[in-house]
Amino acid sequence: MEALRWERRPTLERPLFVVAFEGWNDAGDAASLAVTYLAQAWDAERFASIDPEEFYDFTETRPQVRMIDGETRELEWPEVELLAATIPAGADGASRDVILVRGVEPQLRWRTFCGLLVEVARSYDAEMALILGALLADVPHTRPVRVSGSADDAALAARLGLLQSTYEGPTGIVGVLHHAFTEAGIPAASFWAAVPHYVHQVPSPKAALALVERSASLIGASVNPLELRVAAEEYVRQVSERVADDDDAAAYVAQLEEAADSERDPLELLGDPDRLAEEVERFLRRHRDG
């Protein structure tokens, strides 16, 4: 059985890939929410998927049983799906084709998995790949979301106004796929949204909104993410209410706000990192059930 399962082959002209995965690279579900929103906004239609059998440890990412009409049970396996869309004409008057890729980060055979996506990109002579991620950071939920962009290629980074990546350390499927596209000669860039680590268990539509707007700007497409804006405002309200109920948490967030407003290193203002860690852990324990 072929791991890449084509359901149809849409006609696309040099599409742009936009990719996000749930899991390690998706703090606050921000990246996966962003791609899902773009798929809905652009009426993207599924045309292929990747069979999960070779790439998932089902004891880690388990299939789900669903009830249909209250009678029939259906088994849903984790998978990665590919969707195609044509973006309406932007400011330059030209429409663009895109391929959106979304799913759960696989646990197994990453090189083979990334090779399948590179194969699709090559078959369509893809113009570029944009990979979205989100990370936990010392940032307050009340301030604009920081979105950092990077590219491995110096010329591409300069053309798009991004930083050339200098990161060293552990990586997830986002980093491996970025490298695979680059090695295949397909220009690749990444956008990362910073999510407050003290509410890491809460989905962040605010960070998703920042990724949507930054991605649309790079692509040259117009979006009006009203639903995400409303959800982002509600997210800030709910988190603020939760923080206000805890004096330690409120003081901690105030310090993060001061650091953000002064553009200083948050750790410089927060003092002893061990004390900071204790305060954060106490806050999370109190609010985990909420």
BALOBA-1460 file (C-alpha; in Angstrom, 3 decimals):
// residues 290
<rec num="1" residu="m" x="0.000" y="0.000" z="0.000"/>
<rec num="2" residu="e" x="1.294" y="3.430" z="-0.883"/>
<rec num="3" residu="a" x="1.784" y="5.634" z="2.169"/>
<rec num="4" residu="l" x="0.794" y="8.716" z="0.171"/>
<rec num="5" residu="r" x="-2.849" y="8.227" z="-0.783"/>
<rec num="6" residu="w" x="-4.074" y="10.430" z="-3.616"/>
<rec num="7" residu="e" x="-7.829" y="10.995" z="-3.684"/>
<rec num="8" residu="r" x="-7.658" y="13.312" z="-6.690"/>
<rec num="9" residu="r" x="-5.003" y="15.385" z="-8.418"/>
<rec num="10" residu="p" x="-5.969" y="19.065" z="-8.501"/>
<rec num="11" residu="t" x="-4.546" y="21.361" z="-11.147"/>
<rec num="12" residu="l" x="-2.250" y="23.821" z="-9.381"/>
<rec num="13" residu="e" x="0.309" y="26.314" z="-10.607"/>
<rec num="14" residu="r" x="3.469" y="26.559" z="-8.506"/>
<rec num="15" residu="p" x="1.615" y="26.389" z="-5.182"/>
<rec num="16" residu="l" x="2.873" y="27.610" z="-1.858"/>
<rec num="17" residu="f" x="2.961" y="24.963" z="0.900"/>
<rec num="18" residu="v" x="1.646" y="25.984" z="4.336"/>
<rec num="19" residu="v" x="2.283" y="23.309" z="6.965"/>
<rec num="20" residu="a" x="1.535" y="22.836" z="10.675"/>
<rec num="21" residu="f" x="1.451" y="19.854" z="13.012"/>
<rec num="22" residu="e" x="-0.195" y="19.243" z="16.347"/>
<rec num="23" residu="g" x="2.152" y="18.193" z="19.130"/>
<rec num="24" residu="w" x="5.605" y="19.300" z="20.274"/>
<rec num="25" residu="n" x="5.787" y="22.233" z="17.847"/>
<rec num="26" residu="d" x="2.273" y="23.505" z="18.574"/>
<rec num="27" residu="a" x="2.148" y="25.361" z="21.895"/>
<rec num="28" residu="g" x="-1.376" y="26.462" z="22.671"/>
<rec num="29" residu="d" x="-2.535" y="24.659" z="19.495"/>
<rec num="30" residu="a" x="-1.686" y="27.928" z="17.751"/>
<rec num="31" residu="a" x="-0.079" y="26.581" z="14.566"/>
<rec num="32" residu="s" x="-2.695" y="23.885" z="13.936"/>
<rec num="33" residu="l" x="-5.495" y="26.374" z="14.637"/>
<rec num="34" residu="a" x="-3.941" y="28.808" z="12.160"/>
<rec num="35" residu="v" x="-3.766" y="26.297" z="9.306"/>
<rec num="36" residu="t" x="-7.288" y="25.052" z="10.037"/>
<rec num="37" residu="y" x="-8.560" y="28.619" z="9.914"/>
<rec num="38" residu="l" x="-6.783" y="29.309" z="6.606"/>
<rec num="39" residu="a" x="-8.222" y="26.102" z="5.150"/>
<rec num="40" residu="q" x="-11.741" y="27.234" z="6.079"/>
<rec num="41" residu="a" x="-11.229" y="30.831" z="4.972"/>
<rec num="42" residu="w" x="-9.920" y="29.756" z="1.570"/>
<rec num="43" residu="d" x="-12.400" y="26.866" z="1.063"/>
<rec num="44" residu="a" x="-9.551" y="24.379" z="0.753"/>
<rec num="45" residu="e" x="-10.496" y="20.870" z="-0.367"/>
<rec num="46" residu="r" x="-8.754" y="17.683" z="0.639"/>
<rec num="47" residu="f" x="-6.999" y="15.835" z="-2.165"/>
<rec num="48" residu="a" x="-4.564" y="13.448" z="-0.450"/>
<rec num="49" residu="s" x="-3.545" y="11.988" z="2.891"/>
<rec num="50" residu="i" x="-0.666" y="10.046" z="4.416"/>
<rec num="51" residu="d" x="-1.440" y="6.587" z="5.750"/>
<rec num="52" residu="p" x="-0.625" y="6.502" z="9.483"/>
<rec num="53" residu="e" x="0.501" y="2.867" z="9.692"/>
<rec num="54" residu="e" x="4.202" y="3.505" z="9.080"/>
<rec num="55" residu="f" x="4.584" y="6.773" z="10.948"/>
<rec num="56" residu="y" x="2.681" y="6.626" z="14.234"/>
<rec num="57" residu="d" x="3.124" y="4.780" z="17.481"/>
<rec num="58" residu="f" x="-0.510" y="4.065" z="18.230"/>
<rec num="59" residu="t" x="0.209" y="3.728" z="21.959"/>
<rec num="60" residu="e" x="1.229" y="7.404" z="21.864"/>
<rec num="61" residu="t" x="-1.278" y="8.720" z="19.302"/>
<rec num="62" residu="r" x="-4.265" y="6.454" z="19.712"/>
<rec num="63" residu="p" x="-7.100" y="5.978" z="17.207"/>
<rec num="64" residu="q" x="-10.458" y="7.331" z="18.356"/>
<rec num="65" residu="v" x="-13.842" y="5.608" z="18.422"/>
<rec num="66" residu="r" x="-16.756" y="7.850" z="17.397"/>
<rec num="67" residu="m" x="-20.485" y="7.244" z="17.496"/>
<rec num="68" residu="i" x="-22.469" y="8.055" z="14.348"/>
<rec num="69" residu="d" x="-26.179" y="8.764" z="14.745"/>
<rec num="70" residu="g" x="-25.982" y="7.251" z="18.220"/>
<rec num="71" residu="e" x="-25.851" y="3.725" z="16.781"/>
<rec num="72" residu="t" x="-22.852" y="3.009" z="14.549"/>
<rec num="73" residu="r" x="-19.315" y="3.149" z="15.887"/>
<rec num="74" residu="e" x="-16.563" y="4.472" z="13.622"/>
<rec num="75" residu="l" x="-12.804" y="4.187" z="14.137"/>
<rec num="76" residu="e" x="-10.760" y="7.276" z="13.267"/>
<rec num="77" residu="w" x="-7.028" y="6.841" z="12.736"/>
<rec num="78" residu="p" x="-4.551" y="9.704" z="13.065"/>
<rec num="79" residu="e" x="-3.430" y="10.986" z="9.706"/>
<rec num="80" residu="v" x="-1.974" y="13.922" z="7.875"/>
<rec num="81" residu="e" x="-4.157" y="15.478" z="5.207"/>
<rec num="82" residu="l" x="-3.306" y="17.677" z="2.235"/>
<rec num="83" residu="l" x="-5.760" y="20.307" z="1.029"/>
<rec num="84" residu="a" x="-5.656" y="22.572" z="-2.015"/>
<rec num="85" residu="a" x="-7.070" y="26.042" z="-2.520"/>
<rec num="86" residu="t" x="-6.851" y="29.007" z="-4.840"/>
<rec num="87" residu="i" x="-6.514" y="32.240" z="-2.902"/>
<rec num="88" residu="p" x="-8.501" y="35.193" z="-4.247"/>
<rec num="89" residu="a" x="-6.502" y="37.949" z="-5.897"/>
<rec num="90" residu="g" x="-4.573" y="40.112" z="-3.443"/>
<rec num="91" residu="a" x="-3.201" y="43.623" z="-3.709"/>
<rec num="92" residu="d" x="-1.126" y="42.662" z="-6.749"/>
<rec num="93" residu="g" x="-4.247" y="41.470" z="-8.591"/>
<rec num="94" residu="a" x="-2.986" y="37.893" z="-8.916"/>
<rec num="95" residu="s" x="-4.517" y="34.759" z="-7.414"/>
<rec num="96" residu="r" x="-2.313" y="32.125" z="-5.783"/>
<rec num="97" residu="d" x="-2.548" y="28.380" z="-5.380"/>
<rec num="98" residu="v" x="-1.730" y="26.869" z="-2.000"/>
<rec num="99" residu="i" x="-1.405" y="23.421" z="-0.490"/>
<rec num="100" residu="l" x="-2.203" y="23.217" z="3.220"/>
<rec num="101" residu="v" x="-0.837" y="20.324" z="5.257"/>
<rec num="102" residu="r" x="-2.143" y="19.525" z="8.733"/>
<rec num="103" residu="g" x="-2.143" y="16.599" z="11.141"/>
<rec num="104" residu="v" x="-0.530" y="15.177" z="14.256"/>
<rec num="105" residu="e" x="3.259" y="15.111" z="14.485"/>
<rec num="106" residu="p" x="4.348" y="11.545" z="13.600"/>
<rec num="107" residu="q" x="6.578" y="9.538" z="15.946"/>
<rec num="108" residu="l" x="8.302" y="7.257" z="13.428"/>
<rec num="109" residu="r" x="10.344" y="7.367" z="10.188"/>
<rec num="110" residu="w" x="10.577" y="11.130" z="9.911"/>
<rec num="111" residu="r" x="12.910" y="11.116" z="6.909"/>
<rec num="112" residu="t" x="10.534" y="8.931" z="4.915"/>
<rec num="113" residu="f" x="7.552" y="10.991" z="6.046"/>
<rec num="114" residu="c" x="9.160" y="14.279" z="5.021"/>
<rec num="115" residu="g" x="10.196" y="12.698" z="1.734"/>
<rec num="116" residu="l" x="6.520" y="12.143" z="0.890"/>
<rec num="117" residu="l" x="5.707" y="15.827" z="1.347"/>
<rec num="118" residu="v" x="8.771" y="16.838" z="-0.645"/>
<rec num="119" residu="e" x="7.587" y="14.487" z="-3.393"/>
<rec num="120" residu="v" x="4.253" y="16.297" z="-3.573"/>
<rec num="121" residu="a" x="5.983" y="19.675" z="-3.595"/>
<rec num="122" residu="r" x="8.260" y="18.609" z="-6.453"/>
<rec num="123" residu="s" x="5.373" y="17.170" z="-8.457"/>
<rec num="124" residu="y" x="3.750" y="20.609" z="-8.427"/>
<rec num="125" residu="d" x="6.967" y="22.622" z="-8.757"/>
<rec num="126" residu="a" x="6.129" y="24.334" z="-5.465"/>
<rec num="127" residu="e" x="7.282" y="27.922" z="-5.206"/>
<rec num="128" residu="m" x="7.987" y="27.831" z="-1.482"/>
<rec num="129" residu="a" x="7.140" y="26.124" z="1.813"/>
<rec num="130" residu="l" x="5.976" y="28.026" z="4.888"/>
<rec num="131" residu="i" x="6.036" y="25.989" z="8.083"/>
<rec num="132" residu="l" x="4.214" y="27.211" z="11.191"/>
<rec num="133" residu="g" x="5.024" y="26.485" z="14.800"/>
<rec num="134" residu="a" x="4.401" y="27.834" z="18.287"/>
<rec num="135" residu="l" x="6.618" y="27.747" z="21.356"/>
<rec num="136" residu="l" x="6.255" y="28.451" z="25.056"/>
<rec num="137" residu="a" x="7.975" y="31.634" z="26.161"/>
<rec num="138" residu="d" x="8.236" y="34.199" z="28.963"/>
<rec num="139" residu="v" x="5.647" y="36.519" z="27.419"/>
<rec num="140" residu="p" x="2.450" y="38.030" z="28.865"/>
<rec num="141" residu="h" x="-0.933" y="37.136" z="27.407"/>
<rec num="142" residu="t" x="-1.969" y="40.809" z="27.424"/>
<rec num="143" residu="r" x="0.574" y="42.043" z="24.885"/>
<rec num="144" residu="p" x="0.808" y="41.540" z="21.084"/>
<rec num="145" residu="v" x="2.008" y="38.076" z="20.129"/>
<rec num="146" residu="r" x="5.612" y="37.880" z="19.039"/>
<rec num="147" residu="v" x="6.011" y="36.038" z="15.731"/>
<rec num="148" residu="s" x="9.571" y="35.301" z="14.667"/>
<rec num="149" residu="g" x="10.386" y="34.313" z="11.106"/>
<rec num="150" residu="s" x="13.456" y="32.528" z="9.851"/>
<rec num="151" residu="a" x="14.935" y="30.847" z="6.803"/>
<rec num="152" residu="d" x="18.076" y="28.759" z="6.355"/>
<rec num="153" residu="d" x="18.975" y="30.435" z="3.079"/>
<rec num="154" residu="a" x="20.533" y="33.882" z="3.529"/>
<rec num="155" residu="a" x="19.197" y="35.207" z="0.222"/>
<rec num="156" residu="l" x="15.643" y="34.064" z="0.980"/>
<rec num="157" residu="a" x="15.827" y="35.504" z="4.492"/>
<rec num="158" residu="a" x="16.966" y="38.861" z="3.105"/>
<rec num="159" residu="r" x="14.265" y="38.884" z="0.400"/>
<rec num="160" residu="l" x="11.466" y="38.174" z="2.884"/>
<rec num="161" residu="g" x="12.845" y="40.311" z="5.690"/>
<rec num="162" residu="l" x="13.426" y="37.280" z="7.943"/>
<rec num="163" residu="l" x="16.310" y="36.184" z="10.126"/>
<rec num="164" residu="q" x="18.702" y="33.505" z="8.991"/>
<rec num="165" residu="s" x="18.221" y="30.637" z="11.427"/>
<rec num="166" residu="t" x="21.065" y="30.014" z="13.877"/>
<rec num="167" residu="y" x="19.175" y="27.657" z="16.215"/>
<rec num="168" residu="e" x="21.037" y="24.674" z="17.650"/>
<rec num="169" residu="g" x="19.397" y="21.981" z="19.755"/>
<rec num="170" residu="p" x="16.544" y="19.459" z="19.709"/>
<rec num="171" residu="t" x="13.976" y="19.835" z="16.969"/>
<rec num="172" residu="g" x="10.618" y="18.426" z="16.017"/>
<rec num="173" residu="i" x="9.025" y="17.501" z="12.722"/>
<rec num="174" residu="v" x="8.861" y="21.200" z="11.806"/>
<rec num="175" residu="g" x="12.642" y="21.518" z="11.888"/>
<rec num="176" residu="v" x="13.189" y="18.235" z="10.044"/>
<rec num="177" residu="l" x="10.683" y="19.117" z="7.324"/>
<rec num="178" residu="h" x="12.168" y="22.595" z="6.919"/>
<rec num="179" residu="h" x="15.562" y="20.974" z="6.360"/>
<rec num="180" residu="a" x="14.101" y="18.432" z="3.918"/>
<rec num="181" residu="f" x="12.539" y="21.160" z="1.765"/>
<rec num="182" residu="t" x="15.780" y="23.136" z="1.761"/>
<rec num="183" residu="e" x="17.848" y="20.084" z="0.829"/>
<rec num="184" residu="a" x="15.448" y="19.416" z="-2.055"/>
<rec num="185" residu="g" x="16.000" y="22.924" z="-3.413"/>
<rec num="186" residu="i" x="12.557" y="24.196" z="-2.364"/>
<rec num="187" residu="p" x="12.765" y="27.559" z="-0.538"/>
<rec num="188" residu="a" x="11.459" y="27.198" z="2.999"/>
<rec num="189" residu="a" x="10.676" y="29.613" z="5.817"/>
<rec num="190" residu="s" x="9.243" y="29.194" z="9.308"/>
<rec num="191" residu="f" x="7.037" y="31.373" z="11.483"/>
<rec num="192" residu="w" x="6.953" y="30.770" z="15.238"/>
<rec num="193" residu="a" x="4.439" y="32.352" z="17.615"/>
<rec num="194" residu="a" x="5.330" y="32.851" z="21.282"/>
<rec num="195" residu="v" x="2.712" y="31.511" z="23.723"/>
<rec num="196" residu="p" x="2.707" y="32.330" z="27.473"/>
<rec num="197" residu="h" x="4.063" y="29.294" z="29.270"/>
<rec num="198" residu="y" x="1.886" y="29.868" z="32.342"/>
<rec num="199" residu="v" x="-1.228" y="28.988" z="30.306"/>
<rec num="200" residu="h" x="0.332" y="26.333" z="28.112"/>
<rec num="201" residu="q" x="-2.646" y="23.988" z="28.559"/>
<rec num="202" residu="v" x="-5.108" y="26.509" z="27.075"/>
<rec num="203" residu="p" x="-5.564" y="26.816" z="23.274"/>
<rec num="204" residu="s" x="-4.443" y="30.265" z="22.135"/>
<rec num="205" residu="p" x="-6.557" y="31.790" z="19.360"/>
<rec num="206" residu="k" x="-4.553" y="34.978" z="19.917"/>
<rec num="207" residu="a" x="-1.322" y="33.285" z="18.809"/>
<rec num="208" residu="a" x="-3.181" y="31.568" z="15.970"/>
<rec num="209" residu="l" x="-4.460" y="34.961" z="14.803"/>
<rec num="210" residu="a" x="-0.913" y="36.329" z="14.744"/>
<rec num="211" residu="l" x="0.254" y="33.397" z="12.603"/>
<rec num="212" residu="v" x="-2.702" y="33.780" z="10.230"/>
<rec num="213" residu="e" x="-2.044" y="37.477" z="9.713"/>
<rec num="214" residu="r" x="1.700" y="37.037" z="9.283"/>
<rec num="215" residu="s" x="1.232" y="34.150" z="6.821"/>
<rec num="216" residu="a" x="-1.364" y="36.020" z="4.773"/>
<rec num="217" residu="s" x="0.945" y="39.030" z="4.624"/>
<rec num="218" residu="l" x="3.826" y="36.937" z="3.298"/>
<rec num="219" residu="i" x="1.597" y="35.207" z="0.753"/>
<rec num="220" residu="g" x="0.024" y="38.474" z="-0.330"/>
<rec num="221" residu="a" x="-3.497" y="37.278" z="0.441"/>
<rec num="222" residu="s" x="-6.241" y="39.178" z="2.187"/>
<rec num="223" residu="v" x="-7.992" y="37.621" z="5.186"/>
<rec num="224" residu="n" x="-10.581" y="38.962" z="7.587"/>
<rec num="225" residu="p" x="-10.216" y="36.677" z="10.622"/>
<rec num="226" residu="l" x="-13.117" y="38.148" z="12.584"/>
<rec num="227" residu="e" x="-13.883" y="34.898" z="14.416"/>
<rec num="228" residu="l" x="-10.274" y="34.555" z="15.544"/>
<rec num="229" residu="r" x="-10.209" y="38.164" z="16.725"/>
<rec num="230" residu="v" x="-13.323" y="37.611" z="18.824"/>
<rec num="231" residu="a" x="-11.886" y="34.372" z="20.216"/>
<rec num="232" residu="a" x="-8.570" y="36.112" z="20.955"/>
<rec num="233" residu="e" x="-10.337" y="38.837" z="22.963"/>
<rec num="234" residu="e" x="-12.256" y="36.210" z="24.935"/>
<rec num="235" residu="y" x="-9.011" y="34.292" z="25.556"/>
<rec num="236" residu="v" x="-7.368" y="37.407" z="27.027"/>
<rec num="237" residu="r" x="-10.416" y="38.092" z="29.195"/>
<rec num="238" residu="q" x="-10.586" y="34.576" z="30.600"/>
<rec num="239" residu="v" x="-6.869" y="34.291" z="31.297"/>
<rec num="240" residu="s" x="-6.846" y="37.734" z="32.927"/>
<rec num="241" residu="e" x="-9.685" y="36.684" z="35.241"/>
<rec num="242" residu="r" x="-7.824" y="33.536" z="36.210"/>
<rec num="243" residu="v" x="-4.576" y="35.410" z="36.845"/>
<rec num="244" residu="a" x="-6.353" y="38.077" z="38.912"/>
<rec num="245" residu="d" x="-7.512" y="35.392" z="41.356"/>
<rec num="246" residu="d" x="-3.906" y="34.558" z="42.289"/>
<rec num="247" residu="d" x="-1.681" y="37.263" z="43.775"/>
<rec num="248" residu="d" x="1.560" y="35.488" z="42.857"/>
<rec num="249" residu="a" x="0.408" y="34.932" z="39.282"/>
<rec num="250" residu="a" x="-0.751" y="38.545" z="38.949"/>
<rec num="251" residu="a" x="2.622" y="39.833" z="40.155"/>
<rec num="252" residu="y" x="4.429" y="37.502" z="37.794"/>
<rec num="253" residu="v" x="2.372" y="38.610" z="34.773"/>
<rec num="254" residu="a" x="2.915" y="42.268" z="35.730"/>
<rec num="255" residu="q" x="6.674" y="41.662" z="35.628"/>
<rec num="256" residu="l" x="6.360" y="40.057" z="32.199"/>
<rec num="257" residu="e" x="4.352" y="43.047" z="31.007"/>
<rec num="258" residu="e" x="7.025" y="45.428" z="32.280"/>
<rec num="259" residu="a" x="9.683" y="43.426" z="30.474"/>
<rec num="260" residu="a" x="7.656" y="43.395" z="27.257"/>
<rec num="261" residu="d" x="6.962" y="47.122" z="27.403"/>
<rec num="262" residu="s" x="10.597" y="47.980" z="28.083"/>
<rec num="263" residu="e" x="11.876" y="45.325" z="25.648"/>
<rec num="264" residu="r" x="14.142" y="44.037" z="28.397"/>
<rec num="265" residu="d" x="14.950" y="40.404" z="29.058"/>
<rec num="266" residu="p" x="12.138" y="39.109" z="31.310"/>
<rec num="267" residu="l" x="14.636" y="37.145" z="33.430"/>
<rec num="268" residu="e" x="16.444" y="40.382" z="34.229"/>
<rec num="269" residu="l" x="13.308" y="41.703" z="35.918"/>
<rec num="270" residu="l" x="12.086" y="38.459" z="37.429"/>
<rec num="271" residu="g" x="15.177" y="37.781" z="39.488"/>
<rec num="272" residu="d" x="15.916" y="34.317" z="40.888"/>
<rec num="273" residu="p" x="14.905" y="31.726" z="38.214"/>
<rec num="274" residu="d" x="14.377" y="29.027" z="40.867"/>
<rec num="275" residu="r" x="11.840" y="31.211" z="42.661"/>
<rec num="276" residu="l" x="10.201" y="31.988" z="39.328"/>
<rec num="277" residu="a" x="9.879" y="28.280" z="38.531"/>
<rec num="278" residu="e" x="8.295" y="27.608" z="41.920"/>
<rec num="279" residu="e" x="5.733" y="30.387" z="41.392"/>
<rec num="280" residu="v" x="4.814" y="29.128" z="37.923"/>
<rec num="281" residu="e" x="4.459" y="25.533" z="39.101"/>
<rec num="282" residu="r" x="2.247" y="26.620" z="42.017"/>
<rec num="283" residu="f" x="0.052" y="28.634" z="39.663"/>
<rec num="284" residu="l" x="-0.314" y="25.710" z="37.249"/>
<rec num="285" residu="r" x="-1.181" y="23.290" z="40.046"/>
<rec num="286" residu="r" x="-3.930" y="25.572" z="41.304"/>
<rec num="287" residu="h" x="-5.513" y="26.041" z="37.895"/>
<rec num="288" residu="r" x="-4.804" y="22.749" z="36.105"/>
<rec num="289" residu="d" x="-8.339" y="21.439" z="36.642"/>
<rec num="290" residu="g" x="-9.766" y="24.638" z="35.171"/>
